[in-house]
């Protein structure tokens, strides 16, 4: 049985806690760091709105720094609002350079939270796993492997470990029936992409007829409410030990190269100019208008993959968001 304190293949880490969702892991991380009522958490403007629920859960308030086309900060750290903690996002599994954030923390006394929800297994240019480079880090295992739920909080900073709560029971129920069916379909030995693609199309047509939406819209209360219990599901550690990490790394990198070649002729540029050696991509992020994105969606569906616009921006930022926040899409490699 794998110890609940350590991820497979991860050494020299002081503590790990598992949760159902990355938002619950972030809440635990904020509390361990002593971030609470009346304090500010500095976030990138380019962020999914549901992450704000974790900030609000501890009584803190979000403040923001802008993000450029390269998804790095668009202004100097001297111009950022003062906050008790700053969130660093490794978008789509690509490492965010840390120097400006470290300079900010040296100047203000803030702590670094590394959000690597997109890139479990991904590393920076020095070989350090993403999520392990700050005071605490958040991983979303369910976005790399088709788990019923799954996230982790890692605590590289030894001084923070003593403030961590004990590991929760592995007794969560996971998600609903749709993902369970998808998981069964993905285990088919033959014709898997065709069957999965057909099932996805059928499910979305039925949902559109029932609700008017092929894909469920974001919850109206996503910025204030974290759905589900924080408990991780019972089979998480077992499933982690059975994962073939090397095969998953190879599969994702090959898919990225394949779609780079396929979409080049459509004049679609990826968000990132290259795929660094240590990166395990969440998917293929690209910028396009709705017409081109629809073509990519159709291509992805034929392979049993999803494509969607990312992120659902916070309500306070939608009206002023620059164009590159609005035109970014992700071809998701979750399989």
DRENMARGU-185154 format. One record per residue (C-alpha): residue number from 0; residue in three letters; x, y, z. Coordinates in steps of 0.001 Angstrom, whole numbers. Each point is the difference from the previous one (the first is absolute). Last residue first. Layout:
! DRENMARGU-185154
{nupa NUM,Ala,{X,Y,Z}}
...
! end
This chain:
! DRENMARGU-185154
{nupa 334,Unk,{-7839,9974,-22090}}
{nupa 333,Unk,{556,3634,996}}
{nupa 332,Unk,{1797,1661,-2933}}
{nupa 331,Unk,{-2100,3188,-53}}
{nupa 330,Unk,{13,2211,-3096}}
{nupa 329,Unk,{36,3326,1789}}
{nupa 328,Unk,{-1205,3343,-1304}}
{nupa 327,Unk,{1249,3548,494}}
{nupa 326,Unk,{-1968,2792,-1665}}
{nupa 325,Unk,{-1371,1834,3051}}
{nupa 324,Unk,{3144,612,2049}}
{nupa 323,Unk,{1832,991,-3202}}
{nupa 322,Unk,{-2584,2716,-696}}
{nupa 321,Unk,{535,1925,3213}}
{nupa 320,Unk,{-2446,-441,2918}}
{nupa 319,Unk,{-1806,3183,1070}}
{nupa 318,Unk,{-3586,-1300,-4}}
{nupa 317,Unk,{921,-3445,1289}}
{nupa 316,Unk,{2168,1089,2921}}
{nupa 315,Unk,{-2439,343,2916}}
{nupa 314,Unk,{-1911,-3106,-1086}}
{nupa 313,Unk,{3102,-2157,272}}
{nupa 312,Unk,{1022,-1545,-3339}}
{nupa 311,Unk,{-1286,-3356,-1235}}
{nupa 310,Unk,{3378,-1172,-1257}}
{nupa 309,Unk,{539,-1526,-2511}}
{nupa 308,Unk,{-2104,-569,-3138}}
{nupa 307,Unk,{-710,-3664,-650}}
{nupa 306,Unk,{1245,-2979,-1979}}
{nupa 305,Unk,{-676,-3611,997}}
{nupa 304,Unk,{1618,-3224,-1207}}
{nupa 303,Unk,{-1471,-3233,-1412}}
{nupa 302,Unk,{2215,74,-3081}}
{nupa 301,Unk,{-2787,1074,-2352}}
{nupa 300,Unk,{-961,2488,2710}}
{nupa 299,Unk,{3373,1729,-374}}
{nupa 298,Unk,{-502,681,-3714}}
{nupa 297,Unk,{-3488,1369,590}}
{nupa 296,Unk,{1215,2208,2829}}
{nupa 295,Unk,{2857,1266,-2194}}
{nupa 294,Unk,{-2486,1032,-2672}}
{nupa 293,Unk,{-2116,1746,2648}}
{nupa 292,Unk,{3091,1880,1207}}
{nupa 291,Unk,{508,1322,-3520}}
{nupa 290,Unk,{-3482,1504,-67}}
{nupa 289,Unk,{115,1267,3591}}
{nupa 288,Unk,{3173,2012,-543}}
{nupa 287,Unk,{3312,-1573,886}}
{nupa 286,Unk,{2681,-201,2657}}
{nupa 285,Unk,{1557,-3320,949}}
{nupa 284,Unk,{560,-2260,2991}}
{nupa 283,Unk,{784,-3658,-836}}
{nupa 282,Unk,{-605,-2134,3065}}
{nupa 281,Unk,{1072,-295,3610}}
{nupa 280,Unk,{3551,-132,-1326}}
{nupa 279,Unk,{2781,-2052,1619}}
{nupa 278,Unk,{2962,2396,-161}}
{nupa 277,Unk,{3542,-1219,669}}
{nupa 276,Unk,{1393,384,-3533}}
{nupa 275,Unk,{-1608,3340,-767}}
{nupa 274,Unk,{-2910,36,-2492}}
{nupa 273,Unk,{429,3036,-2226}}
{nupa 272,Unk,{-1494,3380,-898}}
{nupa 271,Unk,{-2681,-118,2692}}
{nupa 270,Unk,{-3568,1197,-588}}
{nupa 269,Unk,{-192,-2211,-3074}}
{nupa 268,Unk,{-478,1770,-3320}}
{nupa 267,Unk,{-2771,-999,-2357}}
{nupa 266,Unk,{696,714,-3660}}
{nupa 265,Unk,{-2179,-2923,-1047}}
{nupa 264,Unk,{3060,-1740,-1477}}
{nupa 263,Unk,{1697,119,3418}}
{nupa 262,Unk,{-2989,-1729,1569}}
{nupa 261,Unk,{1000,-3537,-951}}
{nupa 260,Unk,{3708,450,784}}
{nupa 259,Unk,{-535,1521,3447}}
{nupa 258,Unk,{-2760,-2559,554}}
{nupa 257,Unk,{2428,-2886,-446}}
{nupa 256,Unk,{2731,1635,2109}}
{nupa 255,Unk,{-2403,529,2909}}
{nupa 254,Unk,{-1355,-3527,-358}}
{nupa 253,Unk,{3541,-1388,148}}
{nupa 252,Unk,{726,1966,3183}}
{nupa 251,Unk,{-3193,-1214,1629}}
{nupa 250,Unk,{577,-3644,-886}}
{nupa 249,Unk,{3655,43,1099}}
{nupa 248,Unk,{-811,1439,3432}}
{nupa 247,Unk,{-2877,-2453,409}}
{nupa 246,Unk,{2229,-2966,-894}}
{nupa 245,Unk,{2654,1079,2488}}
{nupa 244,Unk,{-2563,497,2776}}
{nupa 243,Unk,{-1543,-3455,-340}}
{nupa 242,Unk,{-2694,311,2659}}
{nupa 241,Unk,{-551,-2985,2324}}
{nupa 240,Unk,{1464,1702,3096}}
{nupa 239,Unk,{-2254,3008,-545}}
{nupa 238,Unk,{-3095,-2179,-253}}
{nupa 237,Unk,{700,-1649,3343}}
{nupa 236,Unk,{613,3373,1634}}
{nupa 235,Unk,{-3271,1400,-1364}}
{nupa 234,Unk,{-2258,-3003,617}}
{nupa 233,Unk,{-1973,1399,2909}}
{nupa 232,Unk,{-942,3343,-1485}}
{nupa 231,Unk,{1530,3174,1384}}
{nupa 230,Unk,{-2077,1834,2629}}
{nupa 229,Unk,{-426,3739,-667}}
{nupa 228,Unk,{-3780,-485,-322}}
{nupa 227,Unk,{-1664,1166,-3175}}
{nupa 226,Unk,{-318,3428,-1568}}
{nupa 225,Unk,{2119,2996,1043}}
{nupa 224,Unk,{-2267,3040,392}}
{nupa 223,Unk,{895,3690,-328}}
{nupa 222,Unk,{1312,594,-3514}}
{nupa 221,Unk,{-1913,-2954,-1449}}
{nupa 220,Unk,{-3367,1385,1162}}
{nupa 219,Unk,{-1539,303,-3476}}
{nupa 218,Unk,{1339,-3422,-940}}
{nupa 217,Unk,{1881,3,-3279}}
{nupa 216,Unk,{-2043,-1170,-2987}}
{nupa 215,Unk,{-522,-3750,-569}}
{nupa 214,Unk,{1220,-1039,-3462}}
{nupa 213,Unk,{-2593,-626,-2734}}
{nupa 212,Unk,{-2234,2603,1648}}
{nupa 211,Unk,{-3762,464,-583}}
{nupa 210,Unk,{-774,-2157,3045}}
{nupa 209,Unk,{-1693,-3190,-1206}}
{nupa 208,Unk,{533,255,-3752}}
{nupa 207,Unk,{3550,1326,465}}
{nupa 206,Unk,{734,-2785,2489}}
{nupa 205,Unk,{-1199,-2656,-2464}}
{nupa 204,Unk,{2170,1483,-2748}}
{nupa 203,Unk,{2960,179,2362}}
{nupa 202,Unk,{-341,-3637,1052}}
{nupa 201,Unk,{-235,-1132,-3621}}
{nupa 200,Unk,{3103,1936,-1044}}
{nupa 199,Unk,{2013,-1307,2962}}
{nupa 198,Unk,{-1128,-3589,-627}}
{nupa 197,Unk,{986,215,-3657}}
{nupa 196,Unk,{3448,1354,864}}
{nupa 195,Unk,{479,-2682,2649}}
{nupa 194,Unk,{-965,-2781,-2418}}
{nupa 193,Unk,{2203,1315,-2793}}
{nupa 192,Unk,{3001,626,2282}}
{nupa 191,Unk,{-283,-3474,1616}}
{nupa 190,Unk,{-380,-2081,-3144}}
{nupa 189,Unk,{1752,-2841,1846}}
{nupa 188,Unk,{993,-918,3580}}
{nupa 187,Unk,{-2771,2010,1685}}
{nupa 186,Unk,{1362,1572,3177}}
{nupa 185,Unk,{-905,3533,-1116}}
{nupa 184,Unk,{-3639,-1009,-140}}
{nupa 183,Unk,{50,-1038,3656}}
{nupa 182,Unk,{1486,3345,1050}}
{nupa 181,Unk,{-2596,1876,-2027}}
{nupa 180,Unk,{-2733,-1932,1778}}
{nupa 179,Unk,{1480,950,3385}}
{nupa 178,Unk,{302,3604,-1142}}
{nupa 177,Unk,{-3694,168,-851}}
{nupa 176,Unk,{-1127,-1814,3147}}
{nupa 175,Unk,{860,2644,2547}}
{nupa 174,Unk,{3215,1058,1664}}
{nupa 173,Unk,{1986,-1446,2867}}
{nupa 172,Unk,{-1584,-1678,3001}}
{nupa 171,Unk,{2511,1234,2569}}
{nupa 170,Unk,{1323,-2479,2566}}
{nupa 169,Unk,{3751,459,5}}
{nupa 168,Unk,{-71,1541,3459}}
{nupa 167,Unk,{1585,3413,334}}
{nupa 166,Unk,{3744,306,603}}
{nupa 165,Unk,{809,1887,3181}}
{nupa 164,Unk,{-148,3833,37}}
{nupa 163,Unk,{3132,1874,-1003}}
{nupa 162,Unk,{1536,2680,2220}}
{nupa 161,Unk,{3091,-2064,836}}
{nupa 160,Unk,{700,-389,-3722}}
{nupa 159,Unk,{385,3737,-626}}
{nupa 158,Unk,{3544,266,1386}}
{nupa 157,Unk,{1098,-2885,-2223}}
{nupa 156,Unk,{-797,1915,-3200}}
{nupa 155,Unk,{-453,-2616,-2756}}
{nupa 154,Unk,{-3676,-441,926}}
{nupa 153,Unk,{-1990,-1887,-2624}}
{nupa 152,Unk,{-3787,266,-182}}
{nupa 151,Unk,{-1603,-2719,-2059}}
{nupa 150,Unk,{-2974,-504,-2278}}
{nupa 149,Unk,{-2221,-2876,-1067}}
{nupa 148,Unk,{-3509,-777,-1117}}
{nupa 147,Unk,{-1634,-2862,-1896}}
{nupa 146,Unk,{3450,-470,-1629}}
{nupa 145,Unk,{625,272,-3750}}
{nupa 144,Unk,{3664,925,288}}
{nupa 143,Unk,{1616,3374,-719}}
{nupa 142,Unk,{-2805,2350,1015}}
{nupa 141,Unk,{-1035,-2316,2844}}
{nupa 140,Unk,{3433,409,1576}}
{nupa 139,Unk,{-578,3668,714}}
{nupa 138,Unk,{3161,1225,1716}}
{nupa 137,Unk,{307,2975,2354}}
{nupa 136,Unk,{3322,1234,1375}}
{nupa 135,Unk,{1197,1461,3280}}
{nupa 134,Unk,{2959,2242,870}}
{nupa 133,Unk,{1010,17,-3646}}
{nupa 132,Unk,{1909,-2225,-2447}}
{nupa 131,Unk,{-1718,-3379,523}}
{nupa 130,Unk,{-3090,622,-2129}}
{nupa 129,Unk,{1934,-673,-3160}}
{nupa 128,Unk,{2471,-2843,485}}
{nupa 127,Unk,{3604,1181,23}}
{nupa 126,Unk,{2039,-1158,-3010}}
{nupa 125,Unk,{2072,3160,-473}}
{nupa 124,Unk,{-2007,1113,-3049}}
{nupa 123,Unk,{-3269,-347,1907}}
{nupa 122,Unk,{-1913,-3229,494}}
{nupa 121,Unk,{-3405,-1443,-1015}}
{nupa 120,Unk,{-1323,-3176,1652}}
{nupa 119,Unk,{-3220,1788,1181}}
{nupa 118,Unk,{-361,2978,-2318}}
{nupa 117,Unk,{-3365,1708,-59}}
{nupa 116,Unk,{-735,457,3711}}
{nupa 115,Unk,{3507,1366,473}}
{nupa 114,Unk,{-945,2954,2164}}
{nupa 113,Unk,{3170,1027,1845}}
{nupa 112,Unk,{-765,1953,3174}}
{nupa 111,Unk,{2813,2415,805}}
{nupa 110,Unk,{231,1895,3293}}
{nupa 109,Unk,{-80,3775,456}}
{nupa 108,Unk,{2649,1934,1969}}
{nupa 107,Unk,{-399,3067,-2224}}
{nupa 106,Unk,{3395,539,-1653}}
{nupa 105,Unk,{1364,-3541,229}}
{nupa 104,Unk,{-3414,-1309,-1062}}
{nupa 103,Unk,{-87,2255,-3057}}
{nupa 102,Unk,{3540,-986,-968}}
{nupa 101,Unk,{-985,-3660,334}}
{nupa 100,Unk,{-2982,658,-2254}}
{nupa 99,Unk,{2205,1754,-2574}}
{nupa 98,Unk,{2412,-2957,52}}
{nupa 97,Unk,{-2588,-2748,-353}}
{nupa 96,Unk,{-304,-780,-3699}}
{nupa 95,Unk,{-3333,-1839,-528}}
{nupa 94,Unk,{540,-3596,-1022}}
{nupa 93,Unk,{-2270,-1355,-2773}}
{nupa 92,Unk,{-2642,-2476,1221}}
{nupa 91,Unk,{-2956,1783,-1628}}
{nupa 90,Unk,{776,3192,1919}}
{nupa 89,Unk,{2431,-421,2874}}
{nupa 88,Unk,{-1769,2548,2189}}
{nupa 87,Unk,{1788,1967,2738}}
{nupa 86,Unk,{-2320,1193,2765}}
{nupa 85,Unk,{1342,2762,2256}}
{nupa 84,Unk,{-491,87,3761}}
{nupa 83,Unk,{-306,2701,2662}}
{nupa 82,Unk,{-764,2675,-2572}}
{nupa 81,Unk,{1291,3359,-1206}}
{nupa 80,Unk,{-1386,1015,-3376}}
{nupa 79,Unk,{2368,-411,-2972}}
{nupa 78,Unk,{1990,2927,-1409}}
{nupa 77,Unk,{3376,-1056,1419}}
{nupa 76,Unk,{-631,-3407,-1559}}
{nupa 75,Unk,{505,1458,-3466}}
{nupa 74,Unk,{-2980,-286,-2347}}
{nupa 73,Unk,{-1242,-2606,-2503}}
{nupa 72,Unk,{549,-3022,2245}}
{nupa 71,Unk,{639,-3130,-2096}}
{nupa 70,Unk,{-2727,-1607,-2105}}
{nupa 69,Unk,{2034,600,-3204}}
{nupa 68,Unk,{-2741,2338,-1242}}
{nupa 67,Unk,{285,2005,3202}}
{nupa 66,Unk,{-1500,-443,3469}}
{nupa 65,Unk,{-1261,2771,2298}}
{nupa 64,Unk,{345,-86,3814}}
{nupa 63,Unk,{-3009,-418,2266}}
{nupa 62,Unk,{-1537,365,3443}}
{nupa 61,Unk,{-2149,-2675,1639}}
{nupa 60,Unk,{-1433,338,3513}}
{nupa 59,Unk,{523,-2263,3009}}
{nupa 58,Unk,{-2778,-1479,2152}}
{nupa 57,Unk,{1376,-3559,-97}}
{nupa 56,Unk,{-2761,-1277,-2306}}
{nupa 55,Unk,{244,3190,-2102}}
{nupa 54,Unk,{3434,-998,-1284}}
{nupa 53,Unk,{-1173,-3552,-740}}
{nupa 52,Unk,{-3103,1278,-1807}}
{nupa 51,Unk,{2218,2230,-2143}}
{nupa 50,Unk,{1297,-3119,-1781}}
{nupa 49,Unk,{-3438,-344,-1639}}
{nupa 48,Unk,{657,3093,-2098}}
{nupa 47,Unk,{2719,-1588,-2100}}
{nupa 46,Unk,{3062,2213,-225}}
{nupa 45,Unk,{1552,2489,-2414}}
{nupa 44,Unk,{-73,2959,2365}}
{nupa 43,Unk,{2872,-1635,1853}}
{nupa 42,Unk,{-596,-249,3736}}
{nupa 41,Unk,{1308,1904,3029}}
{nupa 40,Unk,{-1611,-1200,3229}}
{nupa 39,Unk,{-1048,2744,2409}}
{nupa 38,Unk,{-521,-123,3754}}
{nupa 37,Unk,{-3132,1109,1852}}
{nupa 36,Unk,{-941,-3435,1257}}
{nupa 35,Unk,{2511,-2725,-675}}
{nupa 34,Unk,{3450,-1066,-1156}}
{nupa 33,Unk,{1879,-1893,2737}}
{nupa 32,Unk,{2093,-2004,-2458}}
{nupa 31,Unk,{-1658,-3221,1145}}
{nupa 30,Unk,{-3382,1659,-532}}
{nupa 29,Unk,{885,1035,-3533}}
{nupa 28,Unk,{1235,-3502,-781}}
{nupa 27,Unk,{-3139,-1641,1350}}
{nupa 26,Unk,{-2165,2295,-2131}}
{nupa 25,Unk,{2216,-736,-3009}}
{nupa 24,Unk,{-463,-3758,466}}
{nupa 23,Unk,{-3771,520,92}}
{nupa 22,Unk,{236,1930,-3253}}
{nupa 21,Unk,{2173,-2732,-1522}}
{nupa 20,Unk,{-2862,-2444,398}}
{nupa 19,Unk,{-594,-3304,1821}}
{nupa 18,Unk,{2869,392,2443}}
{nupa 17,Unk,{3405,-1512,778}}
{nupa 16,Unk,{2590,1393,2413}}
{nupa 15,Unk,{3743,-87,-595}}
{nupa 14,Unk,{2829,720,2421}}
{nupa 13,Unk,{3753,553,259}}
{nupa 12,Unk,{1067,-808,-3538}}
{nupa 11,Unk,{3370,-1577,-604}}
{nupa 10,Unk,{-1192,-2608,-2502}}
{nupa 9,Unk,{-2872,-186,-2466}}
{nupa 8,Unk,{-247,-3117,-2171}}
{nupa 7,Unk,{-3440,-925,1240}}
{nupa 6,Unk,{-1497,2818,2088}}
{nupa 5,Unk,{845,5,3699}}
{nupa 4,Unk,{-1798,519,3293}}
{nupa 3,Unk,{-2896,-2364,-628}}
{nupa 2,Unk,{2445,-2888,73}}
{nupa 1,Unk,{-495,-2435,-2840}}
{nupa 0,Unk,{-1392,-3394,971}}
! end
